[in-house]
Each structure stands twice: as structure tokens, then as C-alpha cells.
Amino acid sequence: MTRIVLAVVLAAAGLAAFALRTTTAQAAPVVGISDQRADSWSQPGLRALGLRHARLVVPWNAATSEPGVVQAWLDAVAAAGKEPHIAFQHLRTDRCPSRPCITPTRVQYRAAVQAFIARFPQVRTYTTWNEANHRVQPVASNPEAVAGYYEELVAACAGCTVVSGDVLDSGAFVSWLRRFQRATTLAPELWGLHNYGDVTYGGTDGTDDMLATVPGQVWLEETGGIVTLRDSAGRTTLRSDEARASAAISRAFAIVRARPRITRMYVYHWRAWPFDRFDAGLVRPDGTARPSYGTLLQELRGGAAATPAAVPKLRWRPAWSKRKPDQLLLRATCRKTFSSCAGRVRVALRTKRTARSGWAVTTLATRSYRTTSTTRTVLLRVTVSKKLRTRARSALRRRLAFTVTPTRPDRTVQRSTVAVGRPSTR
């Protein structure tokens, strides 16, 4: 996404322990924060968090197009005692997927990052391309190009920490990552994920799919609490809700604590500004703290003792039936930490017709489910009307929303969403 990322960093205890895949406990989260504005770093509220790491997204040609902006940000970060992390992305003038939308050649990228590294030698942590599968990026459908950029960045910055593929948890991001892996001649062991879908809607599938697809460590390069989301026309696509944003911060920490391979997390962002299209600010435009700021402070102090309960007990995998096109197949798997799962689930279809439209939501069914210690996955069949299938086929995005009311292992209501493919035209 074309925005500057706040950074929250979570370091695992001991890289050697990670390399040996031991089961030693993770260290407590170490949190840092980033913001586009250099003057944010002098704010008392930000400094009170005691953070150490910062992440900034810049155009891939920033060494020549905006060196003054980068230098001012780096100076402010250094004065605040934080370590910088730079992520490259599209040009400021790009309007992807419309024109202009420029994908640099490998030679152009090499020259640009070499110039950046020479001009700003204090930066030792990089991301090859920010949220590379997002439609506003020229490389959204070209992971092979990003694989080449990764090889160039690694070669240009010996001894640097380089995040290889960095993706948003939506669409065909798993396929994007697999293509990246096939294209590179290196063996990446560090990847980036922006898991807004999971933390906003209470799921973990995007994060778990990422971990199942790539080896090594994963950094949550963007996560946090979205307060308001607007489309390019200014229409609200996610209504303003500070309580939801606060809960998302807790979910982010819960996800990381339960998954040792996630060794860092970055939260977006410090301060909201009027008419932000993507508002996840920890403080409001007037500088007053939102609930998410207090939640972050509590998490930093280790105050969320019950966070494992926030991890859903069931993993949902939807697919359209190949034999019966009007049937949606929902496979629910009870996680191994529980002997069995039982309860009822309400399933709703959420469709988004265009990038500018809001979500249309229709309840499909309510079903009971029950697993045992030997049969951990159950199959639920839901019949979907022709009208809804037609709407799903023509939609830009489709997600299923699950509201689970369990009777076992506990009675904590949980909600999650999972992307679903297009139904058959039959």
C-alpha cells in the first residue's frame, strides 16, 4: 500500500535457538514504531513507549528523487535512538493499476538501491518491495521481478538484513509467494506479511497460510488497528471504530506469541490525519491517545495474559464443490491443542463488487459441528442460491465470515473471515 508504515518490532529469544528449531520460550515483545513525518519522533507519547525500531516506505528511486525527505526522517529516528528499516516500493508518480505504472528493470533497481546504500550507509535493514502483491504496486502480478530485485539488494548490501517477499494477506498471495520462490536462485529465510485481515476480523488463516508456504522467519511488516478505511473516492469501506482497532492490537500480539517463527512485528501507524484513507493511528489528529495506544502500552508491559484464548479453536477452509456447483464445502479442523471442538457456526458471504464499493453481506446458514480426538476435521455443506453465486462470481473480492458459538472446549464466541474463490459458472 502507498503509505508509510509505523513499526512495531518483536524479537524472538536467540537466533541460534531459532536456527536449531528448539522449543525455548520467546522473549517478550520488543516494540518499535514508524511514521512518515520526521516530527513524530519528538512526541512525548511516542517516546514514552520506549521503542527501538522504525520502518519507512520509500520509492525505489528515493536516493535521487527525495534524498532530503529520507535524510530528515533518518536524522529524527537517530535522535530518538531508534534503528531504521527501509522498504522500497512504487514511484510517487505511479497510479497503478492505471497509468503511469512503472516496473523498474533489474538493472534500474540495482543502480537505485546501490545509490541508496551509498548515500545512507546507516541503514542496515531493508525490504525488497513493500506489500508487493497489492494492486497499487507495479509488481503485483510479477513476483519474478521482485525475486530478481531481492538478489540485487542482497548483493548490494553485504551483511544487511533483507526481507525477501513482502505480501498482504489477501487474494492469491500464496501463489505469489510460490512463484517468487521458484524464480530466485537464493534460499530466502526472511519474509514479510501484512496481516490486516486476520487482526481486523479475528482470524489467523492468512498468517498460518504464510507460515505454511515459506521457510524460515516471518516478520509482520504491517499490522495493527484500522480505525477507518476509505476508498479512492472517499467513501467509507470500513466504518470508524476505535474499539475494533484496539482489539486488533491485542490480536496481533496473540498471533505472534503463539507462533515462534514470527520474530518481528511492525504496527502502522503513529498519528492519524484528517481525511486519511487508511487510518490506523494510535493517536487522533488532535494528538489525543486512542484506546489502541493504551492497549499497545499494556501489551508492552506484558498485561495481556489471556491472549492465547484469542486464537480461534477452528481452522476453516472453504471450497466450492466441483460436483454440485450450488454447494459450498466448509472444512473445519480443530486445533491440536484441544482434544475436541463442538458448537454452532453462522456463515455469511461478504462480497465487494469494485474497489470503491462497500461490502455486501448475506447470511448463508447456521450449522452445528463436532470433532473428536480421532476425527479432527468435519465437513459442512451449505447450499448457495443462484443469485448469490452470480454475485460471488462477479465480485472483486469474496470472503466468508464465521461467527462461532462453541460448547467445547469453552463458550467464548469467536469471529473470523476467510477468502473464498469464485464459484463455477455451471
N, C-alpha and C positions, 0 to 999 in steps of 0.2 A: 504494500500500500504506500501511497505517496504521503507519508507522514513521518515525522521524527519520533523516534522511539524512546520512551523512558526505559531505564534499565534497572532490573532487579536481579541480582546475581545470587545463585545458590551453589555453594561449593561442597562437593562430597568429601568425606574424610579420607584423604590419602589416595593419590593417583596410583600408587603401587598396589594398594588393596583393590582398587577397581580393576587394574590390569590382570590381577590374579583371580578376579571374579569371586572374591571372598564374600562372606555374609556379615562382615562387620557393620556396625550401625553407621548411618550417615551423620555428618556433622550438622549442627543447627544451621538453618538458612543464613547466608550472608547476603544482605540485600544492598543493591546499588540502584541509582536512578538516573535517567537521562531526559534531556529536554532540548528542543531546538534553540531555545533562547539562552544566550550566554548569561543574562542577568538572573536566571532562575537559581544559579548555583550559590548566590549570596543570600538566598531567602532563609530566614531563621528556621522555618518549619521543615524545609528540606534538609538543612544541616543537622537538625535535631534528630533525624533518623539514623545518623551515624553510618551512612552508606559509603562504599568504596569504589564501585564500578559504574561506568557510564557508557551508553551506546548512542551513536549518532548515525543517521542515514544520510548519505550524500550522493550526488550524481557521480557516475563513474568517471567523469572528466573534471571532478572538483578541484584538482590541483591547478588547473588553468582557468576554470570557469568561475570559481568562487573561493580562492585561497584565503581571502580576508575573513570571510564568514567562518571557515574552518579554523583558522588561527585564533579568532576571538573565542570560539567555543572551547578549543583545546586549552587556551590560557585560563579561562574561567574554571574549567574542570581541574586543571593542575592546581590553581589557587585554592580550590575546595578540597584538595587531597584525594582525588579520585583517579582511577585508571581508565583511559579511554579505549573504546571499542568502536571501530568504524565499519559500517556496512554500505556497500555500493548498490546503486540502483539506476533507474532510467534518468534521462536528462530532464531538467526543469521544463524545457520546452516541449517535451513529448506529451501527446494526448492519446495514448494507447487506450483502447484498441483502434481509435480513429487516428488520423494523421495529424501531425507527424508522429512517427513511432519508429525510432531508430535502434536497431540491434547492432552494436559495435562488432566489427570483425575481431578475431582473436588478436591480430596484430595491433589494432587500435586499443583494445583493452589492455594488452601488455604494456604499451607505451604509457597509457594513462595511469595505471597502478604503479609503474616504476617511477613516474614523476611524483606521484603522491607520496610514496615511501621515501623518496629522496628529500622531499620538501618537509615532511612531518615524521622524522625518524623516531619520535617519542611514542608513536602508535605501534603496538606490537600484537594487537588482536584485530582480526578482520573477518568480515563475512563476504563471501564471493559476490552474492547478489541477494538483496533483500526481498523476501516473500516472492520468490521467483515465479511461482505458478499463478500469481494473481493476474487478472485480465488487464490491469493497467500497466503491466510490465511487458516490454517487447519480447522477452524470452519466455512468456507464459506457456507457449507450445513448443519451446525449443530447449529442452534440458540438455541436449547435446552441446549447445553453445556454452551453457553455464559450466558444464564439465570441462570444456577447454579453458574457460576463464579461471576455474579453480586450479588447474595445472599451472597456468601462468602466474597466478598470485602466490602459490606455494614456491615456485622457482624464484620469484622476485623478492620474496621476504624470508630468507633463511632464518630459521629459529622462531618465526612468528607462529601464533596460534591462528589457524584459518578454519572457519566454518565452511563446509563444502556446499551442500544443498540446503537451502532455507525455504520452507514452504508454509502456506496457510492450510489449516485443516478443513478444506472444502474441495468439492469437485473431485477430479481424478488425481489427487496428489500422490497417491501410492504408485500409480502408473508413471507419473512424472519422475518420482524418485528411482524407480526401477530402470527407466531409460537413462537417467543420469549415471547410475552405477554401471550399466553396460557400456557407456560412452567413455568413461575415464580410464586411463591406464594406471592410475594410482589406486590406493586402497583406503578411501576416506574412513576415518574413525571419529569424526565430529560432524554433527548435523544440527540444523536449526528448525524449529517448529513454532508456529504461531497458533496456539490452540484456543482461540476465542470461542469457537463453537462449544467446546467442552465446558469451559468455565462459565460461559453465559447461560447455557441450558442444562447444566448439571450432569453431563455425560463424561465418559472417558474414552470413547471409541476412537476419536481422532488421534489422541495421544498413544493409545495402545496399538493402533494400526501403524503408526510411525515407528514405534519400538520394534514391532514385528517385521518391519520392512528393511531397516538399516542396522548395520553393526555398530558397536562402539558407543560413544556418549552422544546424548542429545541435549541441546540447550533450548529452553523455551525462550526464543529470542523476542517474542512478543506475547504477553498475556496480561490479564488484568480485568478491571471492571468497566464495561461500556455503560456510560450513563445515558447517552443519546446517540442515535445513528441516523444520518440523513443521506438521501441520495444526491446526485449531482444537480437536481432541480430544486433542492432544498426541502423536499418532502420527507417527513419523519418515517423511517422504516423500522426503528426500534424506539419505542416511547421512552421518555425520560423517566428514570427510576434509579435513584441513588442507593436504595436498599439492595436492589439486584446487583449493582456494581460492587457493593461492599461484600455481598455473598460470594461473588466471583473471585475476589482476592483470596478468601478462605479456601475456595475450591482449588485454586492454583497451588497453594501450599500443600493441600491434602494430596493432590495428584503427584507432586514432586516427592513428598515424604514416603509415598508408597512405592516409588519406582527409583531404585538406586542408580539406574543408568542416566537419569536426568540430573546433570551435575551443575547446571545453572538455570536461572530464570530471570527474564527481564520484564518489568512491568511498564506499560505505556499508560499515562504519562503524567507529568507533574501538575501543570495548571491548565484548566480549560479557558477558552476564549470565546466571546460571543459569536454565535453562528458557526461554531466548529461543526463540520460534517461528521467527524468521528471524535466524540467527546468521551474520553476515559480519564479525565483529570482527577487527580487526588484532591485538588482544591478547586474551588469555584472561580469564575472570572474576577470576583471581587477579593480573592485571596483567602476567603474563609475555608476552613477544612471541611471536607465531606466525610460521611461515615467510612468510606473506603480508606481514608487516611488513618483513622483510628484503628481500623481492622488491620491495616498493614503494620502499624506500630505494635499492636498486640501480637501479631504473628512473629514479628522480630524479637519480641520478648518471650516467645515460647508459650503464649497464652492459649493456643488452640489445641488443648489436649485431646479433644474428641474428634479431630479431623479424620481419622480413618473411617468413621461412620459415614462421611460424606461420599465415599467411594461406592458407586452402585453395586448391588449384590449380583445383578444380572448383566450379561453382555448380550445385546440384541444385534442380530444380523438379518436384515430383510432382503428378500429377493422375489421377483415376480415369477410365478410358476410358468414353466415352458409348455406344460401340457394343458393347463387351464388358464388362459390369459386374463380371466377375471379374478384370479386368486392371487393374493399376496401372502407369501410364506414368511413367517416370523420365527426364527430360531432363537430361543432364549437359553443361555448357558449360565448355570450357577457357578460363581467363582469358587476356586478350590479351597479358599479359606473358610467356607461354610459347608456343613455336612449335607444340607439340602435347602431348597428355596420353594416357597409356596405363596400364593396370594392372587390378586386380580390386577389386570393391567388395562388401562384405557389407551387406545391408539388413535392418534389424529394425524391427518395428512396436511402438511404445510407446503404450499406451492407459491413460488414467486415468478410472476409472468415475465417481467422485464427488470432490468437493473434499477429502474426508477419506481416501480410499483411496490406496494406493501405485500405482506404475506396474507394469503387466503388460507383459512384453517377450517377443516371439516373433520368431525369425529367419525372414525370408521367403525369401531367396535369396542366392546369391553369383554375380556376373556379371563378365565381362570387359568392358572398354571401351577404345576407341581413337579419338582425334580426330586431325585433320590440320590443317595451316595454312589449308586452304580449307574444311574441314568441321569447324567448331569445336564443334558440338553433336551429340551422339549420343542416340538414344532406346533405352532399355532397357525391356522389357516383363516384368512379374512377375505371375504368376497367383496370386491370393489365394483361399484356401478360403472356402466359405460361412460356416463357423464364425467365422473371423477377420473377415470382412466384417460379420457380425452384431455382433460385439464392437466393431468400429470405429464402426458406426452409432450404437450406444447409449452410446458413451464421451463423457465431458465434454470430454476433450482427446485429440488424436491427434498423434503425432509419428513421423517416420521417422528412425531412427538409421543413419548411414552410416559404415562403417569402410573407409577407402580404403587399399589397399596398392599404391602406384604403381610402375611400372617406368620411367616417364618423366614429368616431367623429372628426378625424383630418386626415392629409395626411402624417403622419410620417410612413415611411417604417419600418417594424419590422421583425425580423427573429427569429425563434425558432426551436428546434428539440424535437421530442417525440419518445420514444421507441415503437416498434410495434412487435406483436407476429409473430409466424410462420404461413404462410397460410396453408390451408387444402391441403391434398395430393390428393383430388378428382380432 
